[in-house]
Amino acid sequence: MDFGIFTFGELSRNAAGQALSPRQRLAEIIELTKLADQAGLGFLGLGEHHRHDFALSAPEIVLAAIARETTNLRLSTAVTVLSTQDPVRLVEQFATLDLVSGGRAEIIAGRGAFIESYPLFGYDTADYDALFDEKLRMLLELRDNARLDWRGTLTQSISGMDIAPRPLQEKLPVWVGVGGTPASFARAGRLGLPLFVALLSGPERFRRLVELYRHSGAKAGHDAAALQVGAGGHFYAAPTSQQARDTFYPYYRAYFEQNMPRPVDHFPRSTFDDWSEPGGGLLVGSPQQVVEKLLAIHEALGTSRYMAQIGLGGMPFAETARSIELLATEIMPAVNREIQAPAPVRTY
């Protein structure tokens, strides 16, 4: 399994009401990605948000800066809110990123749980799904053709125009980011695109949805076994479970109370502890506990990639860095040993 990290670059306030500046947060993200690259992780994703409490409204620019500071990390958004993007400009940006990074660019496209970009860029949330559907089809045409003819309804029409520059990779990887809507899983399958599942609850809730994804892919003529599934969620690891929970809870509470699409008035410790238990979607605990949860996710969904959302709620740099190191040095190797181990020989 491929492992990586992602962040939304939130600017959460601490108990004293203070938050990092956008400049500080971006500098911190770049340093953390350098650490992840050196530690052997394989992927970095940056979210896209357009609010005062997030530093990442232009992730493509930050990814280009990171490209010059890293060697191996695959570089992507997590996610691009495709419905409010111009697909032509997006392909130009990521083809350029691919050239700058030596062929490491990817796109994860989604509709977005945060909807502030719709009025900001002149789109109607009434077209939430239709915009995404048309723009995703257009994005794939742009990716696959250096010269494009396209008749748009909600997008522009293009008559035989160049799409340049072209990326270094033969085909720029495009994943579809999904939450819990069955139609989104089915669409990704029909298009034969790799799937990124945001796990805000335990994996069992998504087992049937991933089966729908693979069934839809097979029905459309794709090899179901070749369809990739990645998963990601909120993550923090520490040497012991109690240390992980006690350290992470205040920051996770701040994230829920300040930075969610609809912030809550109070996020209780009891809910946090419930979500951290086996079967829950929150990967917080000792390395062994996190390994067990990741193996359960892999068993339920057949994942080939896991992306850990790091640094939530204004967690200090040093704590986040230690958690990334545990992911790379203890958790990732243990999970992959278990996945690659031969099945036990049964005797009767």
Order of alpha helices (4+ residues) and beta strands (2+ residues): beta-alpha-beta-alpha-beta-beta-alpha-beta-alpha-alpha-beta-beta-beta-alpha-beta-alpha-beta-alpha-alpha-beta-alpha-beta-alpha-alpha
